[in-house]
């Protein structure tokens, strides 16, 4: 209650509003305000400092100190300052314990930091560097160092900053609401990098919500959930040459063999703990480079609380997961990849988010990021929530997040998860469980617009990067430019190819002649999109068996079949992707809670398989015919796909140079086929570049002994042909050598 012998300049109701944390704008009451002092223009300075014993104001306009008077028993202080008075930051010297003083700038003495233009662009959905403004940023404001905090919570009655620095008391640092923008901000001097904090949000009905910062650059390591103030400007990049070359690159005409990695289970320490980002740089990069891959694709590395989500249920979209270290440690990993000539692709998850109470759900007491209607806002398959893509600020959040990873972490590509679930309103829903769009259709028009804008802005701001769609339907033009009516991705995962190939290869070879259409069907649509051929993590979990485990037959045949599957993937048009462990011949399914079975390399068949993948990559990168025309019919030509009885197919791959040609022949049965004839483009010697049945790979060493000369015998409508010995469950790669003049 007010002390009887003092007269405050606020009413009892105003004091009550501050104490209860219900004041509409704390800057209207706290800080410095014009006030008549002894009949002259001056100022009154107000502070609420629960537990303080005495307060003194130190202002640059004053020659001395102005004691503040306590005007109630709960920590309200006022100081009357005679004019003239300049409204600029001042300090308070506060005695919290007898004889112990703290001197600091008053957070309520600062002007707003965010510009009206920043807020306007954000509300319009067009502030693509909004991550530089919202969140927590070490800042010099009006000449004073501190941290600027800002958050979007338009339906909140009050938002406060809480943390160790104020005993997690939401009454201590209520934030300033910036007009009708829905943004709340406060600049707190003296704070800095490493501070732990959250936002306390009072909803319209009085409920208190404790929320992590949606724009935080760092989060506490799970199971803790607070945000961490993080300055991302301190890392020194060394990849300028890589970045410059990337901006000029013709990605579609370059080799692209992607190694997909879940960082938490690629390798682990002997005690089962994770490798850090920096330890991964020392172990993963040399391995991937030695294996001949061109890119590493990481399953999501944004912060997520549940290990079993593999990173696909994100709670910190702007925060590199703290499981493996600090953000600058991830920067180090990417920088090292670039130094060694490896690109980095990151999985990005704009399709849904989890219901964790500290995160985005019901953020300000309303359905802010998600739809209120579960027919639009709830993802039934995963128990998660769907973003409201039609809301400008949500759209801005997602697009700026994509640009953030490319900007701050120099990521070379984003693989967008679950695109089909975004673009179809009836995705995995029964009749009556979804709401048609305004035209009565099933297309999610807002999500489609978001995707198009995302792709447009990515390529506008970061030429040379790639965006990749995991899209499992026949939606037309996924990898066509937006201006030509497409969604604007550069690449699309060929999910149909993956499922058809695994279904075909899992058949006993004696039955494969009845399923050859699964093998060849993908070539009917291979050039409709810019495809990546994936053998991904999704195919080796949830009791689907490992790649090796899917193969039929005894151990030898399983290994041979897996080499054949991988060889066929590399032979077909399209970029390549293999999930970690596939190159080892894992017997067990992938388990995110433990490392790969590296001990398998003690056994010759598994070393042979690994060596085959390494040599496949080396061949792939050295032969332009295997990658230059992946997306043009000019780069592919069937020799024969009709020999279903023998289960043999053959084709030609072509580079931009007409002389760059390779022949691929695949025998999908365990029968050695001696004297098998295929037509070829011309005469000459055809050198054997790769034989999956070579003994060094664990095969039976049936082959051509280095190559074979074409004979002038008509076959497959061609005047020349080769008489081959086809290895069992094997592939041959042959290259015509130019005829030398005699």
N, C-alpha and C positions, 0 to 999 in steps of 0.2 A: 504494500500500500504506500501512497505518497507520504513522505515525511511532512509533518504538520508545519515545521518551521521553514520549509522551502517551497517555492512556487515554480513548478516546471512549466515549460512552454507547450507541453502536450496535454491533451485531456486524458482522464483515467481510461477511457475507452481505447485511445490510441496506444497507451502503455500496455493495456491488456492485449491488444492485437499483436503487438510485437512479442510479448511474452509467450503467447499461445501459438506463435508462428502463423497467424492468419492475416497478417498485413498484406494488402494488395501489392504494394511496391515499397520495399523497405527503404529505398533511397529517397522516398518522399518524406520519411521521418528521421532516418539516421543520416549521419554525415553533417556537412555544413549547409546552413540555410540562411538567407537574408533575414535580418532581425534588427529592430531598433534597440540600440544600447545607449542608455543615457541620452535619449532624444536624437541620437545621431545614427546614420546608417552603419550597421555592423553585421555580425553573424552570430548565430547560435550553433554550436557543435555538439551533436548528440552521439552517444555511444552506449551500446548495451553489452556489458562485460560481466556476466555472472561470475561471482567469486572474487571480483576485484576489490581491493581495499582503498586504493586511491588512483586517480587518473590526472595526468598533466598533459595539456596540449602544447605541441611544439610546431609552430607555423613559421615558414620562411619570412612572412611579413612582420613578424613580431620580434621585438628586441629581446624579450624575455619569454618566460613561460606563463601559461594561463592555467591555473588549477581548475579542474572540473569538479562540480559538486554532485554528490550522489543524491538523487531526488526520489529514490525509493529503495527498499531493502533488497531488491533482487538484481541490482547491478546496472541500473540506468544512471548515466552521468551526463551532465550538461555543462558546457563552458560558454560564457558570453564574451565575445571578442569585439572590442570597439573598432569602428571603421577607421580609415578605409581598409577593406578586406578583399584580397584576391582569392578567388575560388580555385585553388590548386591543391595537390596532395599535401597532407600534413601528417605528422607523426604523433603517436600517443606514447607516453611513458606510464606504464601500468605496474602497480604493486599488487601482485597476486598473493604473496606470502610476506610476512613481516621482514622488511629489509631486502627483499629480492624483487628487482625491477626488470621489466622487459620493455624495450623501446621498438616500436614498429609503426609502419604506415597503416593508416586506417583504410580498410578495403572500401569504405563508403565515402571516401574523399575523391574517388576517381570518376572521370566521365565515362560514358559508354565507349567500348572499344570497337565493336563491330559497326561497319558503316551501313547506312540505310540501303546502299546499292547491293551490298552483300546479301542483306536480308531479302531484298526484292528479287534478286536472281534465284535465291534458294526457294522462295515461295513460288516462283515461276517454274521451278524444276530445272534451271539452266546454270547452276553454279557448280561447274565440274571440278573445281578444286575446293569444294566446301569443307573437305577434311582439313584444310589449312585454317579454318575459322571455327567450326564446331568441334567439340571435344575439349581437350586440355592441352594448352600450348605455352611453354616457357616464353615469356614476352617481356619486352620493355615498353611500359605504358606510361606516358607523361614523364619519361625519364627515369622510371623506377622499375627495377627487375621484379618479376613475379610470375604468376601463371594465370592465363586467361581461361576460364571455364565457360562453356556454352553448350546448351542442350535444347532440343526441340521438344516441347511438351505443351501444345496449344490449349489443352483442356484442363491443365493443372490449375489449382487454386493457389498453390505456392510451390516453389522448387528451392531446395537448399543444398548447398555443398556440405558434405560431411566427410570426416576422416579422422585419423589419429590427431591431426593438428588442432582439432576443435572438440575432441572427446566424442566424436560421432553424434554431436548434438545439432539437430536440424534447426534449432532456434538461433544458432550463432552466426551463420552465414547464409541467410536467405538471399536469393538471387534477384536480379532486376529483369522484369519482363519488358521485351522490346516491342512495345506497341501491339499491333495485331499480327505480328509475324509468327507468333507462337514460340519464339526463341527466348530463352532466359540466359543471362550471362552474369558473370562477376569476375572482376580481376582481383586476385588476392596477392598482395606483395609478399616478398620474402620466401614464398614457396618455390619449389623447383623439381627437377628431375628425380624420379623415384618415389614421389609422394603417393600413398595409397588413399583412394577416395571412392565415393559413390555419390549419387544424387538421391536425396530424400524428396519424394514427390507427394504432396497432399492433393488427392483427387477432389473432384467437385463434391463428392458426398462425404468428404472428411477422412477417407481412408489414407493411411500413410503407406507408401510404396518405397522400397529401397531398391534402386536400380543401378546397375553398372552403366557406364558411359557407352552409348552405341558407337561413338567415334573414337574411343580410346585406342591408342597405339600399342598398349600393352595391358595385359591382365595378370592377375595373380595366378600362380600354378594351381590347378585343380587339386583338391575340392574347394579351395577358396575362390571367391567370385568377385572381389573388388577390382577396380580399375587402377592403373598405375600411370602417373604422369611420365611421359617418355619423350625425350628430345631426339628426333630422328636425323638431325643435321650433322651429327658428329662423325659419321663414318666416311672414310676417304676411299672413294671408288678408284679402281685402276683399269676399268674396262672401256675406256673412251674409244679405243680402236675397234673393239667389238661392236659397240653401239653405233659407231659411224658406219661400219660395214653392214650392219643389220639394216639400217635405214635404206640402203641401196640394193638389198638382196632381192632376187627373184625367187621367193620361197617355193613356189609351186614347181620350179624346175631344178630344185636341189634335192639331194638325198635326205631322207628323213626317217630315221630308225629310232623309235622312242622306247626308252626303258621306263616302265611305270613303276613307281616306288611308293610304298607306305613307309615313311621314315622311321616309325616306331617299331617296325618288325623286320626291316631288312637285315640288320645285324643288331646284336645287343652285347653288353658286357657280360662277363661270366656270371655275375651276380643277378643277371636279368634286367639290369637298369638300361635305360635308353642311351644311345649315342647322342651327344650334343650336336648342334648344327656344325660346329667347328670340327668335331671328331668325324662327323659324316663327310666333311670336306676332305679330310685326310684319307678316308677309307673308300667312300663311295665313288668319288670322282676318278681316281686311278683305275678302279675296277671297270666303270662304265666306259672309260676311254680305251682300256685294253680290250674290252669286248667289242669295240667298234661302233657302239651306238652314237647317234648324233645329238640326242636330246634326253634329258631326264624329265619325266612328268611326275610331279608329286601329288599324291592324294591331298585333300585340302589341308593347308597349314594355318588357316585362320583359327582363332581360339574356339575350343569346344570342350564342354565339361565331361562328356561321356566317351571313354576310349572306344567302346564298341560301336560308335557311330562312324569310326574311321575318319572323322573330321567333317562329315556331311551334315551334322547338326550344329550350326555355327551360332555362337553367342557373342563373339567379338569379331565383327567383320573386318575391322581395320587393325587387328592385333595378331601378329604372328604368335602361334601358340607358345606359351612359356615352358612347355614340356621339355623343349630341347635347347632353351637358352633365351637370350634377349634378342630384340629385333636386329641389332647390329650384327649378331652372330649369324642370322639368316642372310643378311646382306653379304657377309663374308663368304658364305657358302655359294651364293649366286656369283659373286665376283670371281671366286676360284673356278667355278664352272666355265665362265667366260674366258678366263685366262687359259684354260685347257681346251678351248674350242667347242664347248658343250652348251647347247641352248637349254633353257629352263622353262618348262610349262607348268602351270599351277591350276589345279582344279578349283573352280569357282562355283558357288552354290547360291544362285538367286531364286531358286524355285520354292524354297520353304525355309522355315526356321523353327527351333524347338520351343517348348512351352516353359522352359526354366523360368522361375518367378523373378530372377534378377535381371533377365534379359528383355527382349523386345515385346513379349506378349503383354497386352493391356498396359502399355507403357505409362501413360499419364492418367490411368483410370478409365480410358476408353480404348476401343479397338483402333489404335493409331496406325500401326504398321500393317495390321491384318484386317480382313473384312470381318464385320460383325456377324454376318450370316454364314453359318458353317457350310452351307452349300457352295459358297465362294471362298471361304477363309480357312477351312480345315482340310488337311491332306489325310485322307482316310488310311492310306497304305502305311504311312510312317508315323502317324500320330502327331504330326507337326502342323504348322500354320502356314498359310499362303499369303505372300505379300499382296497388299492392295496396290497393284501396278498403276491404277488410274490416278493415284494421289501424287501430285507434283513433287512433294517433299520426299516421298518414298521412292519415287522414280529417281530423284536426284541422289538420294542415299546410295542406291544400287549402282548407278552409272559412275558416280564419283568413286565408289569403292573399287570398281574394276580398274579405273584409271589410276587409282592410288597404288595398286600393286605393280603396275607397269612403271609408274613414276618413281616411287620411293624404293622399290626393290629390284628394278631393272628386269622384271620378268619378261620373257620373250613370247609367251603365249598363254592364253586362258582357255581351258577346256570347260565349257559350260555344262553343268550337270542337269540331267532330267528336263531337257527342253520340251519334250512331248507333254510332260505334266503341266508346263506353263501355258502352252499354246492351245490346249483343248480344255474347255470348261467341263466336259463330261469325262475327263481322264479318270479311269478306274472307278466310275460312278454308275449306279443303276438309274433307271428312269425315275424321275422325281427327286433325285439327289443332287441335281445341278440346275442352274438358272441360265437359260439361253441369253445370248447377247441381244443388243437392241434391234438386230435384224432377224432374230429368231434362230440364229445359227449356234453352232457349238464352239466356234473359235473365240478364244480370249483376246479380244481386240486390243485391250490395254497392254497385255503381256507382249503381244506381237509388236506393238509400237515401241515398247521398252526395248525389246531385242534389237529392233532396227536402229533405234537411237544409240544403243550401246555399241553396236558394230560400227556405225558411222563415226561416232566420237573416238573410238579406239583407233581407227585407221587415220582419222584426222590428226590426232595428237601424237600418235606413235607409229609412223610408217615403218614397215618391216616386221612388225609383230604378227601374230596369228591368233585368230579366234576359232575355236573348234566346238562343234555342237555334238553332244550326245543326244541324238534324236532318233527314236526307234520306229517312226512311222514313215509313210510315203509323202509327207508334206513336200510340195514342190518348191524348188529353188532355195533350199536351206543354205547352200553355199554359193548362191548367186548374189551379185551386188544389189544393194537396196534400190539404186536408181534403175535397175532392170527388173524390179519387182520381187527380188529375193529377200531373204532374212538378213543377208549380209555377212554370214560366216565365211571364213576362208576354206575351212574343212568341215567335213561331217564324218563321224564314226559310222562305218558300215555295219550296223548291228545285224542286218539280215545275213550278210556274208558270214559273220562270226557264228551265228546260230546254225546256218546251213552247213558250214564246214565242220563244226563239231558234231552235228548230227550225222553227217556223212562218214566222218572218220571214226565215229564210235561203232559203226556197223562192222560186223565180221566181214573180212574181205570177200568171202564167198558170196555174200549178199550185195556187195557194192554195185554190181551191174544193174541192180533194180533201183538204185538211188542216184544214178549219175547226174540227174537233173539238178540235184542239190549242189553238186560240185560246179556245174557250169552255169547255173541260173544267174549268178551275180554278174556275168559278163553281158547279159542282156541290158543291164541298166548301169554298168560300171562307169559310164561317162556322163550320166545325168547329173552327178554331183562330184565335187572334189573329195574323194573318199580317203579316209584312213582305215586300213584293215586292222582291227584291234583283236588281240587276245588278252582280255582285260581281267582285272581283279574280280569282277562280277561272275566270271565263269568258273572260279575255283573256290567257291565258298558255299555255305548253306547246303551241304550234302550233295553238291553237284560233282564232286571229285576233282582232283587235280587234273591238269592236262594229261599227264602221263597215265593217271588212273582212268581216264576216259577211254584210252586206247584199248582195242581188243587184243586178245592173244596172250602168249606167254611173255616173260620179261623181255626177251630179245625182240619179239614182234612189237611190243609196246614201244620200246625205244625207237625202232625203225619207223613205226607209224608216226611218232611224234616228230622225228626228223623230217618225214615226208610232209606232215602238216605245216611245219615251219617253212620248209622249202617252197611249198606251194604258195604260202602267203607272200614270200619275198619275190616269187616269180610273177604273180598277178599284178596288174596295174593298181596303183594306190600306195600311199605312204604306209609305214609299218609301225605297229606298237605291240610290245610284249610285256606282260606283267612279270615282275621279279619272281624268281623261282622257276619260271618256265624253262629257263636255260639250264637249270640244274637237273631237271627231271624230278621235281618234288613228288614223292609218293603220297604225302598227306596233303589235305586241303590247306589253304593259307589260314593261319591263325594270327590275328592281330596282336595277341598277347605274348608271342614268342618269336624268336628269330627264325629265318629260313634254315633249312637243314643243310648247312654248309658241310657237315661231315660226309654227305653223299659223295663229295669229290674225292674221298678216299677210294672210291670204286671206279674201275675203268669205264663201265658204260656211261656213268654220269659225267666223267671227265670228257668222254668222247662227245656226248651231246653238247656240253658247254663249248668244246672246241668247234663243233659244227656251227653253232650260233655265231661264234666269233668269226669264222671263215665266211659265213653267209653275209655278215655285215661288211667285212672287208671287200668281198666280191661286189656287193651292192654299191658301196661307195666308189668303187673303182670303175664301174661300168655304166656310162651314161644311158645306155639302152634300158636300164632297170629303173630309171627315175625321171628322165627329162620329159617324157611325154605320158606321164601317169594319167592325165586327164583329157587325152585326145585319142580318138579311135585310130589316128595315124601311128600311135605307138604300140599297137597290139594287132596280131594277126593269128587266127587259128591255123594250125596245120591239120589237126584232126581231133574232134571231140565225139565222134560217132562210134568208136570201137568200145561199145559198152560191155561186150562179152569178155574182152581182155581187161577192161577197166584201165585203159591207158589213154591219156590225153597228151597233146603236144601243141605248142604254140611258139610264136616268135615275138620278141620284144625289140622295139626299135628306138634309137636315139634320134636327135635332130639331124645329125650327120647320117646320110643314107648308108654309109659304110658301118655304122654302129648297130650291129644286130646280134642277138643272142637267141639260141634255140633252147627250149625247156621241154623235157620229156619226163612224164610221171607214170610210174607203174604202181597202181594201188592194190596189187595182189602180191602174195609172197612167192609167186612163181617166177623163176628166171625165164625171160623170153629171149631166146637166142634167134638171131636172124630177123629181128623185128624191123620192118622197113617204114621209114617216114619220108615224105617229100620235103625237099629243101629249096631255097630260092635260087641256088646256083652251084657251079662246080667248086672244087677246091677241097682243102683240108679243114676239117672241123675239129678244133682242139677242145678237149674235155677240161672245162674250168672247175667243175665241182661235181662230185659224186657222193650222194648222201650215204651210200653203202660202203664207202672206203673203210678200211680196217681201223684207221686212226679215229674214226667216229664210232667205232663199235660195230661196224657192218661186216658183211661176208666178203667184201673186196671183189665183187663182180663188177666188171666195167669194160672200158674200151682200151685200156692200156695207154691212155694219153690222148687218143683221138681216133678219127676215122676219115677216110677220103670219100667224097661223094662219087656216086656212080651214075652214068648216063642211063638211068632206068626210070621210066615214068611212074610216079606214085603221088596220090593225092592231088592229081591234076597238075603236077609239076614235072619238068623234064629231068630233073636230077633228084636223087634220093640217097639216104644213108641206110646201111644195113647195120643195125645196132644189137648189142646184147644188153637187155634191160635188167638192172639189178632188182632183186625182190624188195617190194615195199620201198622203192628207191626213186630218186630223181637224178637226172643228168642235166647239166648246163653246158652247152656247146657254143663255141664261137668260131665263125668262119674266118680263116686267115687269108689275107690277100695273096693271089697267085703271083708267084715270082716269074719274071721273064726268063726263059731258058737261054 
